[in-house]
Amino acid sequence: MPDVLDRAKELEMQHRDAALKNHQVAARQTEAPLVVDGQRCCRACEEPIPAERLKASPDAVRCVWCQSDFELKQKTSGCC
């Protein structure tokens, strides 16, 4: 019987992780970009977002460094 319970636990964790990722994507999509003098800027540090970042992630609202910090804080706080 432990095999069935282990599998059920694993499936529940997969569903929870998928729901969390979907929620995070939806939350990111609702954030409006910060535009200063016609240039997209990071919502955290307010520095211009590099073109390479925008090319890789056109909906980015933070630079790579601030986005990493943002995701780490979310992960450690259990939020969103």
JOPE-V526217 format. One record per residue. NEAR is the number of other C-alpha atoms within 10 Angstrom. Layout:
BEGIN
near=[NEAR | NEAR]
END
This chain:
BEGIN
near=[5 | 7 | 8 | 9 | 10 | 11 | 11 | 12 | 12 | 12 | 12 | 12 | 12 | 12 | 12 | 12 | 12 | 12 | 12 | 14 | 13 | 13 | 13 | 15 | 12 | 11 | 11 | 14 | 13 | 8 | 12 | 11 | 16 | 18 | 15 | 12 | 6 | 7 | 13 | 21 | 21 | 23 | 20 | 15 | 12 | 15 | 15 | 16 | 21 | 15 | 11 | 9 | 15 | 16 | 10 | 9 | 11 | 10 | 14 | 22 | 25 | 27 | 21 | 16 | 11 | 15 | 16 | 12 | 13 | 13 | 14 | 12 | 12 | 13 | 11 | 8 | 9 | 8 | 10 | 13]
END
